[in-house]
Amino acid sequence: MHSLNSTVLDELKSLLGDSLAIATSLPREDIIPLLQTPKNPDHGELSYAVFEFAKKNSLPPPIAAERIRDLLALPSGFLGCETVGPFLNFRVDKPKFVTAFLATPIVSPKKTGEKIIVEYSSPNIAKPFHVGHLRATLLGSALDKIYRYCGYDVISINHLGDWGTQFGFVWAGCQIWGKPSNPTVSELVELY
């Protein structure tokens, strides 16, 4: 989908598949694989080709598309449906759908016992910590908590390796240019 991830796309297809199954009297499991993301984003977020319905009802595909559109009750989270030849194109009310989707629990606890390693930001400790490190640390922490909630055996790592080389450069800088009178991180970064 143009700006929604595959989990959200699967949920949208499921909701739309239920509504289309009612409107077309076709099996839901035959409809869902036919729901596709249009190549042209101007055509909406999902598209449905009506050829199977048209054949079953002996209708020209564009007429079949209009008939389905008239019978269809759009599920919550969809703004509208328009016909383009043999296709029904659907527009999603993204803010409304995403808000509802996020209110629904996405993960459920399962006791798997599988080991998962979550590596945090692993910043270079010879340099100042910045917002990029904080972002990666927060993401690592969130993943750690989600996996633990799901029952995984989580091993968390915030690797502070490779600091020997950096401190070696700082030590060499002190030997060459002298130790700073105020050895703050900023001063030591200058030596580095």
NORWOZI-V997895 format. One record per helix or strand of 2 or more residues. SS is the DSSP state (2 for helix, 1 for strand). FROM is the first residue (numbers start at 1). TO is the last residue. If there is no record, write none. Layout:
# NORWOZI-V997895
((SS:FROM:TO) (SS:FROM:TO))
This chain:
# NORWOZI-V997895
((2:6:24) (2:28:34) (1:35:36) (2:41:43) (1:46:49) (2:51:56) (2:61:71) (1:78:84) (1:87:92) (2:94:103) (1:115:119) (2:131:149) (1:153:157) (2:163:177) (2:185:191))
